[in-house]
Amino acid sequence: MNELELVDRLRRLSSPTRDLTLGIGDDCAIYRPRAGEELLFTTDQMIEDVHFKRTQSASSIGERALARSLSDIAAMGGEPRFCLVALAVSETKWIEGFYRGLLRLAKRTGVTLAGGDLARDVKFHCDVMVCGSVPRGKALRRDGARAGDSIFVSGRLGKPWDRRIELRLELGQSLRGVATSCIDLSDGLSLDLHRLCVASGVAAQIDRVPALQGSTEDRALHGGEDYELLFTMPVGATAPRGVTRIGQVVRGVAGEICFRGRLLEARGYDHFGKRHE
């Protein structure tokens, strides 16, 4: 199957929606925003031997590639609209399996595949860009946490890196107008909470970490790849069911985190950190 045949097959699998007036097959996709909405854009890479191993199935990699970007949309309280996928593979037999997994998740989450790029390389890598939307002025951000706010996480932490991502899109949307800040946990609680606190100009005190059964507290704090939502809510606000309060936002050095009375090092996953050189 050549590139033209592959593109034609993908076009048949992904039809334009009412808002996406032109999808796969032209130089650009055309999206018509709805009145009163703001658009969200995010992109995330998946690289062989960095984010996954070739021994994993192509369909699971395709699903995870889309899920990673959708987690960013969830963290902003957004509704996903469409995605663009740039994919490079060493073997064309991977392509169909990859898109099978990606499109299965796309169908469940209301995402349209609007286009992208295909290439050949010695290693598999892809980049998935997702466009989402929120009502104007309602996007969740990292910079709104204030002293006194409670800190919550949406699920248990310390997951294996290849475990299926449980998306929190509905939770993120329910937090619009209620949460003061939000971020998705992709690089580890300690590092992502540090980032949220720096953006908000605050510090944090945490006293518990809801670790997944079989995981360790250290991995739950620093491991990454959890893709849960970490968010803050003001005093008196009713937290959604199923989330866990782990601490409180406090005044102090921006980004500083204390865990059970001791300073916590922000040492989650860093592509350019010492552990990855």
Long-range contacts (C-beta under 8 A, 24 or more apart in sequence): 1-92, 3-118, 6-92, 6-95, 6-118, 7-118, 10-99, 10-113, 13-99, 13-103, 13-113, 14-103, 14-106, 14-112, 14-113, 14-114, 15-112, 16-112, 16-114, 17-82, 17-112, 19-81, 20-81, 20-82, 20-112, 20-114, 23-82, 23-112, 23-113, 23-114, 23-115, 24-113, 24-114, 24-115, 25-115, 26-115, 28-115, 29-82, 29-84, 29-114, 29-115, 31-81, 31-82, 31-114, 31-131, 33-133, 34-133, 36-135, 36-136, 37-133, 37-134, 37-135, 37-136, 38-133, 38-134, 38-135, 38-136, 38-137, 38-139, 39-81, 39-131, 39-132, 39-133, 40-72, 40-73, 40-76, 40-78, 40-131, 40-132, 40-133, 40-134, 40-139, 41-129, 41-130, 41-131, 41-132, 42-69, 42-72, 42-73, 42-129, 42-130, 42-132, 43-69, 43-127, 43-128, 43-129, 43-130, 44-68, 44-69, 44-72, 44-127, 44-128, 45-125, 45-126, 45-127, 46-125, 46-126, 46-127, 46-128, 47-123, 47-124, 47-125, 48-123, 48-124, 48-125, 49-123, 50-271, 52-162, 54-124, 56-162, 57-97, 57-101, 58-94, 58-95, 58-96, 58-97, 58-98, 58-100, 58-101, 59-97, 59-98, 59-100, 59-101, 59-104, 60-101, 60-162, 60-164, 61-98, 61-101, 61-124, 62-97, 62-98, 62-99, 62-100, 62-101, 62-102, 62-103, 62-105, 63-101, 63-102, 63-104, 63-105, 63-164, 64-101, 64-164, 64-165, 65-98, 65-102, 65-126, 65-128, 66-102, 66-105, 66-106, 66-111, 66-128, 66-130, 67-105, 67-164, 67-165, 67-167, 67-227, 68-128, 68-165, 68-186, 68-227, 69-128, 69-129, 69-130, 70-105, 70-109, 70-111, 70-130, 70-167, 70-169, 71-165, 71-167, 71-168, 71-184, 71-186, 71-227, 72-130, 72-184, 73-130, 73-132, 73-169, 73-172, 74-167, 74-168, 74-169, 74-171, 74-172, 74-184, 74-229, 75-140, 75-172, 75-182, 75-183, 75-184, 75-229, 76-132, 76-134, 76-139, 76-140, 76-141, 76-172, 76-182, 77-134, 77-138, 77-139, 77-140, 77-172, 77-173, 77-175, 77-176, 77-179, 77-182, 78-132, 78-133, 78-134, 78-139, 78-169, 78-172, 78-173, 79-110, 79-132, 79-133, 79-134, 79-169, 79-173, 80-109, 80-110, 80-111, 80-130, 80-131, 80-132, 80-169, 81-110, 81-111, 81-112, 81-130, 81-131, 81-132, 81-133, 82-111, 82-112, 82-113, 82-114, 82-130, 82-131, 83-111, 83-112, 83-113, 83-114, 83-128, 83-129, 83-130, 83-131, 84-114, 84-115, 84-116, 84-128, 84-129, 85-113, 85-115, 85-116, 85-117, 85-126, 85-127, 85-128, 85-129, 86-116, 86-117, 86-119, 86-126, 86-127, 86-128, 86-129, 87-116, 87-117, 87-118, 87-119, 87-125, 87-126, 88-118, 88-119, 88-120, 88-121, 88-123, 88-124, 88-125, 88-126, 89-119, 89-120, 89-121, 89-124, 90-120, 90-121, 90-122, 90-123, 90-124, 94-124, 98-126, 102-128, 109-167, 109-169, 134-176, 135-176, 138-176, 138-177, 139-176, 140-172, 140-175, 140-176, 140-179, 140-181, 140-182, 140-231, 141-181, 141-182, 141-199, 142-181, 142-182, 142-183, 142-195, 142-196, 142-199, 142-200, 143-181, 143-199, 143-200, 143-201, 144-179, 144-180, 144-181, 144-200, 144-232, 145-180, 145-181, 145-196, 145-197, 145-200, 145-202, 145-232, 145-249, 146-180, 146-200, 146-202, 146-232, 146-234, 146-249, 147-202, 147-249, 147-250, 147-251, 148-234, 148-235, 148-248, 148-249, 148-250, 149-180, 149-181, 149-232, 149-233, 149-234, 149-235, 149-248, 149-249, 150-232, 150-233, 150-234, 150-235, 150-237, 150-239, 150-245, 150-247, 150-248, 150-249, 151-193, 151-204, 151-206, 151-230, 151-231, 151-232, 151-245, 151-246, 151-247, 151-248, 151-249, 152-230, 152-231, 152-232, 152-233, 152-239, 152-243, 152-244, 152-245, 152-246, 153-185, 153-189, 153-210, 153-228, 153-229, 153-230, 153-243, 153-244, 153-246, 154-228, 154-229, 154-230, 154-231, 154-242, 154-243, 155-210, 155-226, 155-228, 155-242, 155-244, 156-210, 156-211, 156-212, 156-213, 156-215, 156-220, 156-228, 157-185, 157-189, 157-209, 157-210, 157-211, 157-212, 157-215, 157-219, 157-220, 157-221, 157-223, 157-226, 157-228, 158-211, 158-212, 158-215, 158-216, 158-217, 158-219, 158-220, 158-223, 158-226, 159-212, 159-215, 159-223, 159-225, 159-226, 160-225, 161-223, 161-224, 161-225, 163-225, 165-227, 166-227, 166-228, 167-227, 168-227, 168-228, 168-229, 171-229, 171-240, 171-243, 172-229, 174-240, 175-229, 175-231, 175-240, 178-233, 178-237, 179-231, 179-232, 179-233, 180-231, 180-232, 180-233, 180-234, 181-231, 181-232, 182-229, 182-230, 182-231, 182-232, 183-229, 183-230, 183-231, 184-227, 184-228, 184-229, 184-230, 185-224, 185-226, 185-227, 185-228, 185-229, 185-230, 186-224, 186-225, 186-226, 186-227, 186-269, 187-224, 187-268, 187-269, 187-270, 188-221, 188-222, 188-223, 188-224, 188-226, 188-267, 188-268, 188-269, 189-220, 189-221, 189-222, 189-226, 189-230, 189-268, 190-221, 190-222, 190-257, 190-264, 190-265, 190-266, 190-267, 190-268, 191-222, 191-224, 191-266, 191-267, 191-268, 191-269, 191-270, 192-230, 192-268, 193-230, 193-257, 193-266, 194-255, 194-257, 194-266, 195-255, 196-230, 196-232, 197-249, 197-254, 197-255, 197-256, 197-257, 198-254, 198-255, 200-249, 200-254, 201-254, 202-249, 202-250, 202-251, 202-252, 202-254, 203-249, 203-250, 203-251, 203-252, 203-253, 203-254, 203-255, 203-256, 203-257, 203-258, 204-247, 204-248, 204-249, 204-250, 204-256, 204-257, 204-258, 205-247, 205-248, 205-250, 205-257, 205-258, 205-259, 206-246, 206-247, 206-257, 206-258, 206-259, 206-260, 206-264, 207-246, 207-247, 207-259, 207-260, 208-244, 208-246, 208-247, 209-246, 209-259, 210-244, 210-246, 221-259, 221-264, 222-267, 222-268, 223-268, 223-269, 224-268, 224-269, 225-269
